Amino acid sequence: MKIIFNRPAPPAAPQTPVEVRGVDFGYPSNRVFRGLDVSIARGALTAVTGSNGSGKSTLLGLLAGVLRPERGTVRTDTSDIALAVQRSHVTDTFPITTAEAVMMGRWRRLRLLRRPTDADHAVVDRWLAEFGLTGVRHRSLGELSGGQRQRVLLAQAFAQQAPLLLLDEPTTGLDAVTCAQVVAHLRRFARSGTTVVAATHDAAVVDAADHRLDLDGPG
């Protein structure tokens, strides 16, 4: 594992990094991490790279709290975490519409009765429009193309407005124009103080990142 600095961080007050310390994790037939130590800068875009099986998706799962380490600690200092998974991890038969899927990104912000406010609807409408999904807002996920479903997952994560944004191969299946759009949003989020971590094979995301964490590199 190797950390590469693409560009110097902008001047800012020191912030405690997101930290993974001494983490062991594996699946029944595959040991992924042993004694993993990682520090991820806050308020920056970090690209996580590595070959298939190197643990990119697993690292995101540990940071999101959906996976628990066998040993060691993961510290994010926030429970407000948005995770955009790979499209292949979401069933096409999930019985909700495009707009409902994006509104799921607002659930953490909804009040006791869980009724979206005008502000929640405005956030959802903004991301539907941003990703060209307004015309399919009432279609079920199963009716969408692969690229459209990928845009729905990104819109859902962006609508959450979380301080820690985790993305697994965010540009897979997208056309060149939408890829560039996504990269621009990730840079903008980082500039505004969001900590963005993207597992990716996309050179454009890597080039745009402030830091690169290479899971194939030497420790």
C-alpha positions in Angstrom: 0.0 0.0 0.0 1.4 3.4 -1.0 0.1 6.9 -0.7 0.9 9.3 -3.5 0.3 13.1 -3.3 -1.0 14.5 -6.6 -1.0 18.1 -5.4 -0.3 20.0 -2.2 -3.3 20.4 0.1 -4.7 24.0 0.2 -3.9 26.0 3.3 -6.5 25.2 6.0 -6.9 24.5 9.7 -5.4 21.1 10.6 -8.0 18.4 10.5 -7.9 14.9 12.1 -7.6 12.4 9.2 -9.9 9.5 8.6 -7.8 6.6 10.1 -7.6 2.9 9.7 -5.2 1.3 12.2 -4.0 -2.3 12.5 -7.0 -3.6 10.6 -7.3 -7.3 9.8 -10.2 -8.3 7.5 -11.0 -11.3 5.3 -13.7 -13.4 3.7 -13.9 -17.1 4.3 -11.8 -17.9 1.3 -9.8 -14.7 1.0 -7.6 -12.7 3.4 -7.9 -9.1 2.2 -6.1 -7.0 4.9 -3.6 -7.8 7.6 -2.5 -5.0 9.8 -3.7 -2.3 7.4 -2.7 1.3 8.4 -4.2 4.1 6.3 -4.7 7.8 6.9 -7.0 9.7 4.5 -7.0 13.5 4.4 -10.2 15.3 5.3 -11.6 17.9 2.8 -9.8 16.3 -0.1 -10.4 13.9 -3.0 -8.6 10.6 -2.5 -8.5 8.0 -5.3 -8.1 4.4 -4.1 -6.4 2.3 -6.8 -5.2 -1.2 -7.2 -5.9 -4.4 -9.1 -9.1 -6.4 -8.8 -9.1 -8.2 -5.4 -6.7 -5.7 -3.8 -9.4 -4.6 -1.4 -10.7 -1.3 -2.8 -14.4 -2.1 -2.3 -13.6 -3.7 1.1 -11.8 -0.5 2.3 -14.9 1.5 1.4 -17.1 -0.9 3.3 -14.9 -0.6 6.4 -15.0 3.2 6.2 -18.8 3.2 5.8 -19.2 0.8 8.7 -21.1 -1.8 6.7 -18.1 -4.1 7.3 -16.5 -4.7 10.7 -12.8 -5.4 11.1 -11.7 -8.6 12.8 -9.0 -6.6 14.6 -8.0 -2.9 14.7 -9.9 0.3 14.5 -11.6 2.5 11.9 -12.1 6.2 12.9 -14.2 8.5 10.7 -15.6 10.8 13.5 -18.9 11.0 11.8 -21.9 8.7 11.3 -23.2 10.8 8.4 -21.5 8.9 5.5 -22.8 8.5 1.9 -21.8 5.4 0.1 -22.4 4.9 -3.7 -21.9 1.2 -4.4 -21.3 -0.3 -7.8 -24.3 -0.7 -10.0 -24.0 -4.5 -10.1 -24.6 -4.6 -6.3 -28.2 -3.2 -6.7 -31.0 -5.4 -7.9 -32.8 -4.3 -11.0 -36.1 -5.5 -9.6 -36.1 -3.2 -6.5 -39.6 -1.8 -6.7 -39.0 1.9 -6.4 -38.9 4.7 -8.9 -35.9 6.8 -9.9 -37.1 9.8 -7.8 -37.8 7.6 -4.8 -34.3 6.1 -5.1 -32.7 9.5 -5.1 -34.9 10.6 -2.2 -33.5 7.7 -0.1 -30.4 9.9 0.1 -32.4 12.4 2.2 -33.7 9.9 4.7 -31.1 10.8 7.3 -32.2 14.4 7.1 -36.0 13.7 7.3 -37.9 14.6 10.5 -39.8 12.2 12.8 -42.7 11.7 10.4 -40.2 11.1 7.6 -42.1 13.4 5.2 -39.8 15.2 2.7 -39.8 19.0 3.0 -39.8 21.4 0.0 -36.0 21.6 0.6 -35.6 17.8 0.3 -37.6 17.8 -2.9 -35.5 20.7 -4.2 -32.3 18.7 -3.6 -33.7 15.6 -5.3 -34.9 17.7 -8.3 -31.5 19.3 -8.6 -29.7 16.0 -8.9 -32.2 14.5 -11.2 -31.8 17.4 -13.5 -28.0 17.4 -13.1 -27.8 13.8 -14.3 -30.4 14.0 -17.0 -32.9 11.9 -15.1 -35.9 14.2 -14.8 -37.6 12.5 -17.8 -37.4 9.1 -16.1 -38.2 10.1 -12.5 -41.3 8.0 -12.4 -39.8 4.9 -14.0 -38.8 1.9 -11.9 -35.1 1.1 -11.6 -35.6 -2.0 -13.6 -36.7 0.1 -16.6 -33.5 2.1 -16.7 -30.4 1.4 -18.7 -27.2 0.5 -16.9 -25.8 4.0 -17.3 -29.0 5.5 -16.0 -29.0 3.3 -12.9 -25.4 4.4 -12.2 -26.4 8.0 -12.4 -29.3 7.3 -10.0 -26.8 5.8 -7.4 -24.6 8.9 -7.8 -27.5 11.3 -7.4 -28.7 9.4 -4.3 -25.3 9.7 -2.7 -24.8 13.4 -3.7 -28.3 14.2 -2.4 -27.3 13.0 1.1 -24.9 16.0 1.4 -22.8 14.0 3.8 -19.4 15.2 5.1 -17.8 11.8 4.1 -18.6 10.6 0.6 -17.4 7.2 -0.5 -17.8 6.0 -4.1 -17.1 2.6 -5.7 -16.1 2.9 -9.3 -18.3 6.0 -9.8 -17.7 6.5 -13.5 -18.2 2.9 -14.7 -20.7 2.6 -17.5 -21.0 6.4 -18.0 -20.4 8.3 -21.2 -17.4 10.7 -21.5 -19.5 13.8 -20.9 -21.1 12.4 -17.7 -17.7 11.1 -16.5 -16.3 14.6 -16.8 -19.3 16.0 -15.0 -18.9 13.5 -12.1 -15.2 14.4 -11.8 -16.0 18.1 -11.7 -18.5 17.5 -8.9 -16.0 15.5 -6.9 -13.5 18.3 -7.1 -16.1 20.8 -6.1 -17.2 18.7 -3.1 -13.6 18.4 -1.9 -13.0 22.2 -2.3 -16.1 22.8 -0.2 -14.7 20.6 2.7 -16.3 17.2 1.9 -14.0 14.2 2.3 -14.3 12.2 -0.9 -12.8 8.7 -1.3 -13.3 7.0 -4.7 -12.2 3.5 -5.5 -11.5 3.7 -9.2 -9.7 2.4 -12.3 -10.5 5.6 -14.2 -7.4 7.7 -15.0 -9.5 10.9 -15.1 -10.6 10.4 -11.4 -7.0 9.6 -10.4 -5.6 12.6 -12.2 -8.2 14.9 -10.5 -7.5 13.5 -7.0 -5.5 15.4 -4.4 -4.1 12.0 -3.2 -3.9 8.5 -4.5 -3.9 5.5 -2.2 -2.4 2.5 -4.2 -3.4 -0.8 -2.5 -0.9 -2.6 -4.8 2.0 -0.5 -3.8 4.6 -1.3 -1.1 3.6 -0.4 2.4 
